[in-house]
């Protein structure tokens, strides 16, 4: 009997690794901060988190320590941690770091001889999803799709170390994006902005990477009018 191998996962492909309780707690905490359930300056304790999520203190402690290392949680006296304050200065620093890293990604994917067709196809699908969500009003879903657009470019670049650094920034960006999406009066403008970025990837020149990304990361209220 013939075996249909074209649609089967190779026998020696990597085995999906189950998520740990600490990773789940970490994601829940990020989501709580992004949605405003936990506010800047609000105190968090292992006991509170473990009780709320129905886990032991060990994964709660591990998740909180990771978020402290990334600066999402900060020290709060002798006991517990508190949610960091995303001040304008802090946001500017995060964007500065992200801009530097994403320039690396763009230089890699736009290098001479690189096949961008698979990347462009994936980004088109993500952009379609973003457009469909722009009228829904769910800031978490919109922010997640926004990040997935940029994550796809990062992964396609193949720069593993830069990708790891970007993933650490992505947690901060999810929090910032949720706030921006929640108060944006015209969410379709962000869709158009990502369309411009995709068009640049398809047809642009490497020399223009800095300018297109600086414009893309400018705060919505400071951007020039976006033409469709």
C-alpha positions in Angstrom: 0.0 0.0 0.0 1.4 3.4 -1.0 2.2 5.8 1.8 1.1 9.5 1.4 4.2 11.3 2.6 3.6 14.7 1.0 1.1 15.8 3.7 2.6 13.9 6.7 5.0 15.4 9.3 8.5 13.8 8.9 9.1 11.0 11.5 12.2 12.8 12.8 10.8 16.3 13.0 11.1 18.1 16.3 8.7 17.0 19.0 6.5 20.0 20.1 7.5 20.9 23.7 4.6 21.4 26.1 4.5 24.7 27.8 5.5 24.9 31.4 3.2 26.3 34.1 5.7 29.2 34.6 5.4 30.1 30.9 1.6 30.1 31.1 1.8 32.3 34.2 4.2 34.7 32.4 1.7 35.0 29.4 -1.2 35.6 31.8 0.6 38.3 33.6 1.6 40.0 30.3 -2.0 39.8 29.2 -3.3 41.3 32.5 -0.9 44.2 32.2 -1.7 44.7 28.5 -5.5 44.8 29.2 -5.2 47.1 32.1 -6.2 44.6 34.7 -2.9 45.3 36.4 -1.9 48.9 36.4 1.5 50.7 36.5 2.7 50.7 40.0 0.4 48.0 41.2 2.0 45.5 43.6 2.1 41.8 42.8 3.0 39.0 45.1 3.6 35.3 44.6 0.7 34.4 46.8 -1.7 36.6 44.9 -0.7 35.2 41.5 -0.6 31.6 42.5 -4.0 31.8 44.1 -5.6 33.7 41.2 -4.2 31.3 38.6 -4.5 28.1 40.6 -0.8 27.2 40.5 1.8 26.7 43.2 4.2 29.5 44.2 7.1 28.0 42.3 5.8 28.8 38.7 4.5 32.1 40.0 7.9 33.0 41.4 9.7 31.9 38.2 7.4 33.9 35.9 7.7 37.0 38.1 11.5 36.7 38.2 11.6 36.5 34.3 9.4 39.6 34.0 11.6 41.4 36.5 14.7 40.6 34.5 13.0 42.1 31.4 11.9 45.2 33.2 8.2 44.6 33.0 8.0 44.1 36.8 10.2 46.2 39.1 11.2 46.0 42.8 8.7 47.1 45.4 10.2 47.6 48.8 11.1 44.4 50.7 8.3 42.3 49.5 6.8 41.6 46.1 7.1 43.4 42.8 5.1 46.1 41.0 4.2 46.7 37.4 6.6 49.1 35.6 5.5 52.5 34.6 5.5 52.9 30.8 6.3 56.5 30.7 7.0 58.4 27.5 10.8 58.1 28.1 10.5 54.4 28.7 8.5 53.9 25.5 11.0 56.0 23.5 13.8 53.8 24.8 11.9 50.6 23.8 11.2 52.0 20.3 14.9 53.0 19.9 16.0 49.4 20.7 13.3 47.9 18.4 14.3 50.2 15.6 17.9 49.1 15.8 17.0 45.4 15.8 14.4 45.6 13.0 16.9 47.4 10.8 19.0 44.3 11.0 16.1 42.1 10.0 15.3 44.2 7.0 18.9 44.3 5.8 18.9 40.5 6.0 15.7 39.9 4.2 16.4 42.5 1.5 20.0 41.4 0.8 20.9 40.9 -2.8 19.7 37.6 -4.2 17.3 36.9 -1.3 14.0 35.3 -2.2 11.4 37.5 -0.6 8.4 35.8 -2.2 7.6 33.4 0.6 7.9 36.2 3.2 5.6 38.5 1.2 3.0 35.8 0.8 2.9 35.2 4.6 2.7 39.0 5.3 -0.2 39.4 2.9 -2.1 36.8 4.9 -1.3 38.5 8.2 -2.3 41.9 6.7 -5.6 40.4 5.6 -6.2 39.2 9.2 -5.3 42.6 10.6 -7.7 44.3 8.2 -10.5 42.0 9.3 -9.8 42.7 13.0 -9.5 46.4 12.6 -13.3 46.8 12.9 -13.6 44.3 15.8 -12.2 46.5 18.5 -10.2 43.8 20.4 -6.9 45.5 21.3 -5.2 42.2 22.3 -6.1 40.5 19.1 -5.0 43.5 17.0 -1.8 43.9 18.9 -1.0 40.2 18.6 -1.4 40.3 14.8 0.7 43.5 14.6 3.5 41.7 16.4 3.1 38.6 14.3 3.6 40.7 11.2 7.0 41.9 12.5 7.9 38.5 14.1 7.5 36.9 10.6 10.0 39.3 9.2 12.4 38.6 12.1 12.2 34.8 11.7 12.7 35.1 7.9 15.9 37.1 8.6 17.5 34.0 10.2 19.5 36.1 12.7 18.8 34.0 15.8 20.4 36.2 18.4 18.6 39.3 17.2 15.3 37.3 17.2 15.8 36.3 20.9 16.4 40.0 21.8 13.3 41.0 19.8 11.2 38.5 21.5 12.1 40.0 24.9 11.0 43.4 23.5 7.8 42.0 22.1 6.3 41.5 25.6 6.8 45.2 26.2 5.5 46.1 22.8 2.3 44.1 23.3 1.6 46.2 26.4 2.2 49.4 24.5 0.3 48.3 21.4 -2.8 47.3 23.4 -2.9 50.9 24.8 -2.5 52.4 21.4 -5.1 50.1 19.7 -7.6 50.7 22.5 -7.6 54.4 22.1 -7.0 54.6 18.3 -9.9 56.4 16.6 -9.0 55.0 13.2 -7.5 51.5 13.4 -7.5 51.2 9.6 -4.6 53.7 9.5 -2.4 51.1 11.1 -3.4 48.6 8.4 -2.4 51.1 5.7 0.9 51.7 7.5 1.7 48.0 7.5 0.7 47.9 3.8 3.3 50.5 3.1 5.9 48.5 4.9 5.0 45.4 2.9 5.2 47.3 -0.3 8.6 48.5 0.7 9.8 44.9 1.4 8.5 43.9 -2.0 9.9 46.8 -4.1 11.9 49.1 -2.0 15.7 49.9 -1.8 17.9 48.8 1.0 19.1 52.5 1.4 15.6 53.5 2.5 15.3 51.0 5.4 16.0 53.5 8.1 13.5 56.1 6.8 10.6 53.7 6.3 11.1 52.1 9.8 11.5 55.4 11.6 8.2 56.6 10.0 6.6 53.2 10.9 7.5 53.5 14.6 6.5 57.2 15.0 3.7 57.7 17.5 0.3 57.8 15.6 -0.3 61.4 16.7 3.0 62.6 15.3 2.8 60.9 11.9 2.0 62.8 8.7 -1.3 62.0 7.1 -1.3 58.5 5.7 -2.4 58.3 2.1 -4.2 55.1 1.0 
